[in-house]
Amino acid sequence: MSNNKVLIPLTQSLLSQEIFPHIEKFLTASNNNLTLFFITKPPTGAGFGKIDGGTDYVHMPGDGSARPSLHPIYATQQQDSIKAHVEAELIPVTNRLRDLGYNVSLVVSFDKNPLDAILKVIKQKKIDLVAMSTKARVGMTRFFFNDIANQLSQKSDVPVLITHPAGE
């Protein structure tokens, strides 16, 4: 029997990581390959040492400050920096999942439209299941703030496992 390919969309929000206990509970390590898919807006290049506010990636405490430099900072350099930070931040998560026996890979995506990025990677990697956490929205808030998880469940050709935080 072949392994299922499971895509787990993540952001810097801790809410996005609340899917992992459900993954461990419902998906066996021996039958499922996990792709952690971190999505953020693309940086535009910061010019000469200026911080780029165009991306939604937030620098964490301890990150080096952006000081004026003698050379330009290009968007690709910012992407490399963000990828390195994401990989470092997710080391505890990936190590824990690997220790449990899961085959885990990490993909960092820079896209203005997270839904399109997720749908694209579903096709490219032939994903069998998407698993993600989202805030529970009902009534008028759901009408005005139609979240990515809801849109994905309607547009995806594969099943989408959606969990909500406890107490919501």
C-alpha positions as CSV (number, residue, x, y, z in Angstrom):
1,M,0.0,0.0,0.0
2,S,1.4,3.4,-0.9
3,N,1.7,6.2,1.5
4,N,-0.7,9.1,1.5
5,K,0.7,12.5,0.8
6,V,-0.6,15.0,3.4
7,L,-0.2,18.8,3.0
8,I,-0.2,20.9,6.2
9,P,-0.5,24.6,5.4
10,L,1.3,26.7,8.1
11,T,1.8,30.4,8.9
12,Q,3.6,32.1,11.8
13,S,0.4,31.8,13.8
14,L,0.5,29.2,16.5
15,L,-3.1,28.4,15.6
16,S,-1.8,26.8,12.4
17,Q,0.2,24.3,14.4
18,E,-2.8,23.1,16.4
19,I,-3.4,20.5,13.7
20,F,-0.4,18.4,14.8
21,P,-2.2,16.5,17.7
22,H,-5.0,15.6,15.3
23,I,-2.4,14.4,12.7
24,E,-0.8,12.2,15.3
25,K,-4.2,10.9,16.5
26,F,-5.7,10.1,13.2
27,L,-2.9,9.5,10.7
28,T,-0.4,6.7,11.2
29,A,3.2,7.5,10.7
30,S,3.8,4.4,8.5
31,N,1.1,5.3,6.0
32,N,1.4,9.1,5.7
33,N,4.1,11.4,4.3
34,L,3.7,15.0,5.6
35,T,4.6,18.1,3.7
36,L,4.7,21.2,6.0
37,F,3.8,24.1,3.7
38,F,4.7,27.5,5.1
39,I,3.1,30.4,3.2
40,T,3.9,34.1,3.4
41,K,3.6,37.1,1.0
42,P,6.6,37.6,-1.3
43,P,9.1,40.2,-0.2
44,T,9.7,43.0,-2.7
45,G,13.3,43.8,-1.8
46,A,14.2,46.3,0.9
47,G,16.5,48.6,-1.0
48,F,19.5,49.5,1.0
49,G,19.0,47.9,4.4
50,K,15.4,48.9,5.0
51,I,12.9,46.5,6.4
52,D,10.3,45.3,3.9
53,G,6.8,45.7,5.3
54,G,5.3,44.1,2.2
55,T,5.8,40.6,3.5
56,D,3.7,39.4,6.4
57,Y,6.6,37.5,7.9
58,V,7.4,39.0,11.3
59,H,11.0,39.0,12.6
60,M,11.4,37.2,15.8
61,P,13.2,38.4,18.9
62,G,16.9,37.8,18.5
63,D,16.8,38.3,14.7
64,G,19.5,40.6,13.4
65,S,18.4,44.1,12.7
66,A,18.4,45.5,9.2
67,R,21.1,48.2,9.1
68,P,22.0,50.4,6.2
69,S,24.4,48.5,3.9
70,L,26.6,49.4,1.1
71,H,24.8,47.0,-1.3
72,P,21.1,46.5,-2.1
73,I,19.0,43.8,-0.4
74,Y,17.1,41.9,-3.1
75,A,13.8,40.1,-2.7
76,T,15.6,36.7,-3.3
77,Q,18.0,37.5,-0.4
78,Q,15.0,38.2,1.8
79,Q,13.4,35.0,0.7
80,D,16.5,33.0,1.6
81,S,16.6,34.7,5.0
82,I,12.9,34.0,5.6
83,K,13.3,30.3,4.5
84,A,16.2,29.9,6.9
85,H,14.2,31.4,9.8
86,V,11.2,29.2,9.0
87,E,13.4,26.1,8.9
88,A,15.0,27.0,12.2
89,E,11.6,27.8,13.9
90,L,10.1,24.5,12.7
91,I,13.0,22.3,13.8
92,P,11.3,21.2,17.0
93,V,8.1,20.3,15.1
94,T,9.8,18.4,12.3
95,N,12.1,16.6,14.7
96,R,9.2,15.5,16.9
97,L,7.2,14.2,13.8
98,R,10.3,12.4,12.5
99,D,10.8,10.9,16.0
100,L,7.3,9.6,15.8
101,G,8.1,7.9,12.5
102,Y,6.6,10.3,10.0
103,N,8.4,11.2,6.7
104,V,8.4,15.0,6.8
105,S,9.4,17.6,4.3
106,L,9.2,21.4,4.4
107,V,8.2,23.7,1.6
108,V,8.3,27.5,2.0
109,S,6.1,29.4,-0.5
110,F,6.0,33.1,-1.3
111,D,2.6,34.0,-2.8
112,K,0.2,36.9,-2.5
113,N,-2.7,34.5,-2.7
114,P,-2.4,31.6,-0.2
115,L,-5.4,29.7,-1.6
116,D,-3.8,29.6,-5.1
117,A,-0.5,28.5,-3.6
118,I,-2.1,25.6,-1.8
119,L,-4.1,24.5,-4.8
120,K,-1.0,24.7,-6.9
121,V,1.1,22.5,-4.6
122,I,-1.8,20.0,-4.3
123,K,-1.6,19.4,-8.0
124,Q,2.2,19.5,-8.2
125,K,2.9,17.1,-5.4
126,K,-0.2,14.9,-6.0
127,I,-1.5,15.5,-2.5
128,D,-4.1,13.1,-1.1
129,L,-5.2,15.1,1.9
130,V,-4.9,18.7,3.3
131,A,-5.0,19.1,7.1
132,M,-5.2,22.5,8.8
133,S,-6.4,24.4,11.7
134,T,-8.5,27.5,11.5
135,K,-10.5,29.8,13.7
136,A,-14.2,28.9,14.0
137,R,-16.3,31.6,12.3
138,V,-20.0,31.5,12.2
139,G,-22.8,33.8,11.2
140,M,-21.9,37.3,10.0
141,T,-18.2,37.0,10.8
142,R,-18.0,33.9,8.5
143,F,-19.9,35.9,5.8
144,F,-17.4,38.8,6.0
145,F,-14.2,36.9,6.7
146,N,-14.5,33.8,4.5
147,D,-11.3,32.0,5.6
148,I,-8.9,30.1,3.4
149,A,-9.8,26.8,5.0
150,N,-13.5,27.2,4.0
151,Q,-12.5,28.3,0.5
152,L,-10.1,25.4,0.2
153,S,-12.7,22.9,1.2
154,Q,-14.9,24.1,-1.6
155,K,-12.3,24.4,-4.3
156,S,-10.0,21.5,-3.6
157,D,-10.2,18.2,-5.4
158,V,-8.8,16.4,-2.3
159,P,-10.3,16.0,1.2
160,V,-9.6,18.8,3.6
161,L,-9.4,18.0,7.3
162,I,-10.1,21.2,9.3
163,T,-9.8,21.6,13.0
164,H,-10.8,24.5,15.2
165,P,-9.1,25.6,18.5
166,A,-10.6,24.0,21.6
167,G,-13.3,26.1,23.1
168,E,-14.4,27.9,19.9
